[in-house]
Amino acid sequence: MEYLKFDQVSGHKLTLKQTDPRHFAGAGTPSGRTEKPDQTFENMMFEALNGVNKLQQESDSLNVQMITDPDSIDAHDVTIAMAKANTALALTKAVIDRGIKAYKEILSIR
């Protein structure tokens, strides 16, 4: 276990060591920030929803391929694609439901 030295502590404040680039560097800004400056919450939500939609479309196309030409594709690939699409959709639904619940709670604060 690593202990603090006497010169690292003064009063009720101490100096923190940054061990991960994702930690905050100071003034509330992450030091290793890699996201684009024009990346808004709206754009991130649309990208996430487009990703879920892409998984659903891939699952559908593999199902159609399985029906039309069963020898060209493995049943495991179809099952995995369906599971990925189902998981992504369930997670998206849970996040949206939680967001709506939080919004309703904010509105009900008096």
C-alpha positions, 0 to 999 in steps of 0.5 A, a space after each residue: 500500500 502506498 502512503 502519502 508523504 508529509 509534503 503532499 498533505 496540507 490542511 484538508 487538501 491533498 494532491 491526487 496522482 492521475 493514473 489513468 488518462 481518462 481521469 479529470 486533469 483539473 477544472 472538471 475537464 478530462 485530460 485524455 479527451 478524444 471525442 470530437 468537439 462538434 459531437 453533441 448529445 443528439 448526434 451521439 443518440 442518432 449514431 446509437 440508434 442507427 447502430 441498433 437499426 443496422 443490427 436489426 437489418 443485418 439480422 433480417 437479411 441473414 434470416 432472409 438468406 437462411 430461408 432463400 439459400 440455407 446452404 450459404 449460411 450457418 445457422 449459428 451466424 443467424 442465431 448470433 445476429 438475432 441475439 445481438 439485435 435483440 440485446 441491442 433493442 432491449 438495452 435501447 428500450 431500457 435506456 429510453 424507459 429510464 430517460 422517460 422516467 427521469 424526465 417525469 420525476 424532474 417534472 414532478 419535483 415541487 
